[in-house]
Amino acid sequence: MPQRTVAVAALLGLHARPATLFVQAAKETGLSVTIAHEGREPVAATSVLQVMAMGVRHGQEVTVACPDGDGAEAALDRLCEVLATDPDSVSG
């Protein structure tokens, strides 16, 4: 099962907005994606409530995984990109 570890860039962690953006991206993959934090059991990356309940703060690392198959590596790349970007930052 391919997986990646990435630090969460959102300054307020995986609160409502970044969690929702991540969950939307996970749903778009069409894959059974999971996300885990600090050695805890993985949760469904398609559930905003489960993702927010993890309590991940800015800079903490999470592990994103999905089953082997077509598009798995590209899906992980995209999901890690979402997590590594602070959606609340203002770009000028």
N, C-alpha and C positions, 0 to 999 in steps of 0.2 A: 504494500500500500504506500504510494508516494506521499510524502509529507514535507512540510516546510515550517521553519520556526522564524518568526518575525516579531519585532518590537512594535507595539501599538503607538502610533504617532499622535493620535488625537490628544490634545492637552488635557481634556477632562476624562480620558479613557474611553472605554466602550459604553458611553451613555447613549441616550436615545438616537440621536442623529447618526453618529458613526456606526452604531450597531445596526441600525436600519439599512444604511448603505451597504454594509457588509452582507447582511442577510439577503438583500435584493440581489447582490452580485452572486451569492452562493446559489440562490434559486435559479438564476439565469444559466448556470452551468449545466443544470439537469442531472447533476451527479449527487450522490449521497455524501455530502461534505460534512466533516466534523471539525470542531475547534476545541482545544484543551488548554488549560492554564495551570502551571505549577504542579504538575504530576497528578492532577485530578482527572477523574473520568471525563472523556470527551463528551460534548453535547452536540446536538444537531445544529449545524450552522444555518439552517433555514428557520430557526425559531428565535425571533427577536427577544422574547422573554428569557429563554435559556442563555442566550449570548450576554444579555445585560446582567443576568443573575450571577455570572461568573465574577463580576466585580473587578474587571481588569482596569488598571490605572495606566496613565501615560508612562511610556517607556518599558512597561512590563512585556515579557515575551509570551506569545501564544504559539501553539502548534496547530497547523491546519493540515488536514489529511483528506484524501478521497481514494476511492477504489482505482486500481490499475485500469487502463483502457484508453481509448481514443479521446484526446482532449484533456486528459488528467493533468499533465504538466502545464499546459496553457492555462487551465482553470486555476491551478495553484499559483501560477505567476500573477494572474489577474487579482485573485483574492489577497495575496500578500501585498500587491500594489495598493489596494484599497486600504488595508490596515496600516501600511507605512506612510499614508498621506493623512494629514490633519484637515478634515473637511471644514473645520471652523476657522482655519487661518484665512486671512484676507490677502489675496495676491494683487499686486498693483500692476 
